[in-house]
Amino acid sequence: MERIVRLIPYKLIAKVEAVTEVPKGVEMIQAPKIWGKTKGLGTTIAILDTGCDLAHPDLKDRIIGGRNFTNDDKGNLEVFRDYNGHGTHVAGTIAATQNQKGVVGVAPEANLLIVKVLDKNGSGQYDWIINGIHYAIEQKVDIISMSLGGPEDVPELHEAIQKAVDNNILVVCAAGNEGDGQDTTNEFDYPGSYNEVISVGAVSLDRRISDFSNSNNEVDLVAPGETILSTYLNGKYAKLSGTSMATPHVSGALALVKILSNRAFERELTVPELYAQLVKRTVPLGFSPKLEGNGMVFLTAIDYLTDVFNHDLKSNVIKTHI
């Protein structure tokens, strides 16, 4: 299968030498307020992307292994180094660990499996992605994160994703960057438009739908995707924009949600059940569902509603809170 798939286009805003901060997107989705309960320890997230800067100080302790399915480095399976920067940026948003300086990801104690399916130019064959998904299934990961896609619906890719979900693996995908800011037009990218995946659109840091974010009836939710600070090549940092940047916020959030939910129910929840738990942790922004799905991921939403309900019970009043 020689058909080509590419990174969803993204925009490099700035490169940064050194930082010490919690990125604004990580704060927006309320991840730091969950860290007292869990930081993702015990979960594994497979990142299907351009590889990773394996020596980056914020990432090296999170990476547990990986594999290269591209032609980079003469196709050596054991070399999954990132020459592009995209995969390293995604990895940082998911699980960067701040060591006195640097950035921190949404789930800073989650494990990362680096599955290189796109080459240094950000492109690859569908076979590479399909093989990467099967590898992630074999490694029994909890979550697959894919910030890639194209306009072509490839049955073999769909079947691989269905197999992952059948193995109780959450699959998170970028919705795509061909949007025009209107909910009257539909833009479909794959695998982001498959019903089995969690399709992620982008919002700005002031909670406005990004003009580039695809709109369609398969968008599940949105997350910060503009001017996102994260790890980059050569131990450095960068700010990027795109639904590619929104996706890892949700992948990291799901690592936290899975631990919290399994702990609460005292069993392993299924993919549909975990999706329901994620949706409970969203807040509507007032846009069309084709643009925002169920709303923006907001990890403390369920705690807020619980507090409100308990307060009303104490007051002997049951109210509707919007």
Long-range contacts (C-beta under 8 A, 24 or more apart in sequence): 1-125, 1-126, 1-127, 1-130, 1-154, 1-156, 2-125, 3-125, 3-126, 3-152, 3-154, 4-123, 4-124, 4-125, 4-126, 4-150, 5-118, 5-123, 5-124, 5-125, 5-126, 5-129, 5-148, 5-149, 5-150, 5-152, 6-118, 6-122, 6-123, 6-124, 6-148, 6-150, 7-49, 7-50, 7-84, 7-86, 7-118, 7-122, 7-123, 7-147, 7-148, 7-244, 8-147, 8-148, 8-149, 8-174, 8-176, 8-177, 8-189, 8-242, 8-243, 8-244, 9-177, 9-242, 10-86, 10-177, 10-240, 10-241, 10-242, 10-244, 10-245, 11-240, 11-241, 11-242, 12-85, 12-238, 12-239, 12-240, 13-227, 13-238, 13-239, 13-240, 13-241, 14-238, 14-239, 15-232, 15-236, 15-237, 15-238, 16-229, 16-232, 16-236, 16-237, 16-238, 16-239, 17-236, 17-237, 18-101, 18-102, 18-236, 18-237, 19-101, 19-102, 19-103, 19-229, 19-237, 20-98, 20-100, 20-101, 20-102, 21-103, 21-229, 22-98, 22-103, 22-104, 23-93, 23-103, 23-104, 23-228, 23-229, 23-230, 24-205, 24-224, 24-228, 24-229, 25-93, 25-205, 25-223, 25-224, 25-225, 25-228, 25-229, 25-245, 25-249, 26-93, 26-104, 26-105, 26-106, 26-249, 28-205, 28-207, 28-224, 28-296, 29-106, 29-223, 29-224, 29-249, 29-253, 29-296, 29-297, 29-298, 29-299, 30-298, 30-299, 30-300, 31-106, 31-107, 31-252, 31-253, 31-256, 31-299, 33-299, 33-300, 34-256, 34-260, 34-299, 34-300, 35-108, 37-256, 37-260, 38-109, 38-256, 38-259, 38-260, 38-263, 39-107, 39-108, 39-109, 39-110, 39-256, 40-95, 40-106, 40-107, 40-108, 40-109, 40-110, 40-252, 40-255, 40-256, 40-259, 41-109, 41-110, 41-259, 42-259, 43-107, 43-110, 43-111, 43-142, 43-143, 43-255, 43-258, 43-259, 44-110, 44-111, 44-112, 44-113, 44-139, 44-140, 44-141, 44-142, 44-143, 45-94, 45-95, 45-107, 45-110, 45-111, 45-112, 45-113, 45-141, 45-142, 45-143, 45-144, 45-145, 45-251, 45-252, 45-255, 46-113, 46-115, 46-132, 46-135, 46-136, 46-139, 46-141, 46-143, 46-144, 46-145, 47-87, 47-90, 47-91, 47-94, 47-112, 47-113, 47-114, 47-115, 47-145, 47-248, 47-251, 48-115, 48-117, 48-129, 48-132, 48-133, 48-136, 48-144, 48-145, 48-146, 48-148, 49-82, 49-86, 49-87, 49-90, 49-91, 49-114, 49-115, 49-116, 49-117, 49-118, 49-145, 49-146, 49-147, 49-148, 50-82, 50-83, 50-84, 50-85, 50-86, 50-87, 50-88, 50-116, 50-118, 50-119, 50-120, 50-122, 51-80, 51-81, 51-82, 51-83, 51-84, 51-87, 51-88, 51-114, 51-116, 52-80, 52-81, 52-82, 52-87, 52-88, 52-91, 52-112, 52-114, 53-81, 53-82, 53-88, 53-231, 53-232, 53-233, 53-234, 53-235, 54-80, 54-81, 54-114, 55-235, 56-88, 56-92, 56-231, 56-235, 57-99, 57-102, 57-235, 58-92, 58-96, 58-97, 58-98, 58-99, 58-102, 58-103, 58-104, 58-231, 59-88, 59-91, 59-92, 59-95, 59-96, 59-97, 59-112, 59-231, 61-97, 62-91, 62-95, 62-96, 62-97, 62-108, 62-109, 62-110, 62-111, 62-112, 63-91, 63-111, 63-112, 63-113, 63-114, 64-111, 64-112, 64-113, 65-113, 65-114, 65-139, 66-113, 66-114, 66-115, 66-116, 67-114, 67-115, 67-116, 67-132, 67-135, 68-116, 69-115, 69-116, 69-117, 69-124, 69-127, 69-128, 69-129, 69-131, 69-132, 69-135, 70-116, 70-117, 70-118, 70-119, 70-124, 70-128, 71-119, 72-116, 72-119, 72-120, 80-114, 80-115, 80-116, 81-116, 82-116, 82-233, 83-119, 83-120, 83-233, 84-118, 84-119, 84-120, 84-121, 84-122, 85-232, 85-233, 85-238, 86-118, 86-122, 86-147, 86-240, 86-244, 87-114, 87-116, 87-118, 88-230, 88-231, 88-232, 88-233, 89-228, 89-230, 89-231, 89-232, 89-238, 89-240, 89-245, 90-145, 90-147, 90-230, 90-244, 90-245, 90-247, 90-248, 91-230, 91-231, 91-248, 92-230, 92-231, 92-232, 92-237, 93-228, 93-230, 93-245, 93-248, 93-249, 93-252, 94-145, 94-248, 94-251, 94-252, 94-255, 95-252, 95-255, 96-230, 96-231, 102-231, 102-237, 103-229, 103-230, 103-231, 103-237, 105-230, 105-248, 105-252, 106-248, 106-249, 106-251, 106-252, 106-253, 106-255, 106-256, 107-252, 107-253, 107-255, 107-256, 110-252, 110-255, 113-139, 113-141, 117-148, 118-148, 126-154, 126-156, 126-157, 129-157, 129-160, 130-156, 130-157, 130-160, 133-157, 133-160, 133-161, 133-163, 133-164, 134-160, 134-163, 136-164, 136-169, 137-163, 137-164, 137-167, 137-169, 140-167, 141-169, 142-169, 142-170, 142-254, 142-255, 142-258, 143-169, 143-170, 143-171, 143-172, 143-251, 143-254, 143-255, 143-258, 144-169, 144-170, 144-171, 144-172, 145-172, 145-247, 145-248, 145-251, 146-171, 146-172, 146-173, 146-174, 146-191, 146-197, 146-247, 147-173, 147-174, 147-242, 147-243, 147-244, 147-245, 147-247, 147-248, 148-174, 148-244, 149-173, 149-174, 149-176, 149-189, 149-190, 149-191, 149-192, 150-189, 150-190, 151-188, 151-189, 151-190, 152-190, 153-190, 153-193, 154-190, 157-190, 157-191, 158-190, 158-191, 158-194, 158-196, 161-191, 161-194, 161-196, 161-197, 162-196, 165-196, 165-271, 168-268, 168-270, 168-271, 169-271, 170-198, 170-254, 170-258, 170-271, 170-274, 170-275, 171-196, 171-197, 171-198, 172-197, 172-198, 172-200, 172-247, 172-250, 172-251, 172-254, 173-197, 173-198, 173-199, 173-200, 173-247, 174-199, 174-200, 174-242, 174-243, 174-244, 174-246, 174-247, 175-199, 175-200, 175-201, 175-202, 175-213, 175-214, 175-216, 175-218, 175-219, 175-243, 176-213, 176-214, 176-243, 177-212, 177-213, 177-214, 177-242, 177-243, 177-244, 178-212, 178-214, 179-210, 179-211, 179-212, 179-213, 179-214, 179-215, 180-211, 181-209, 181-211, 182-215, 183-215, 183-287, 183-288, 183-290, 183-291, 185-215, 186-215, 186-216, 186-217, 186-290, 187-214, 187-215, 187-216, 188-214, 188-216, 188-218, 189-214, 192-218, 192-243, 193-218, 194-218, 198-250, 198-254, 198-275, 198-278, 199-293, 200-243, 200-246, 200-247, 200-249, 200-250, 201-225, 201-243, 201-246, 201-291, 201-292, 201-293, 202-226, 202-241, 202-242, 202-243, 202-245, 202-246, 203-246, 203-285, 203-292, 203-296, 207-285, 207-296, 209-285, 209-287, 209-291, 209-292, 210-241, 210-243, 212-241, 212-242, 212-243, 213-243, 213-246, 213-291, 214-243, 215-288, 215-290, 215-291, 216-290, 217-289, 217-290, 219-289, 219-290, 219-291, 219-292, 219-293, 220-275, 220-279, 220-293, 220-294, 221-250, 221-278, 221-279, 221-282, 221-292, 221-293, 221-294, 221-295, 221-296, 221-297, 222-246, 222-285, 222-291, 222-292, 222-293, 222-295, 222-296, 222-297, 223-247, 223-249, 223-250, 223-253, 223-296, 223-297, 224-249, 225-249, 249-297, 250-278, 250-297, 253-278, 253-281, 253-297, 253-299, 254-278, 256-299, 257-281, 257-299
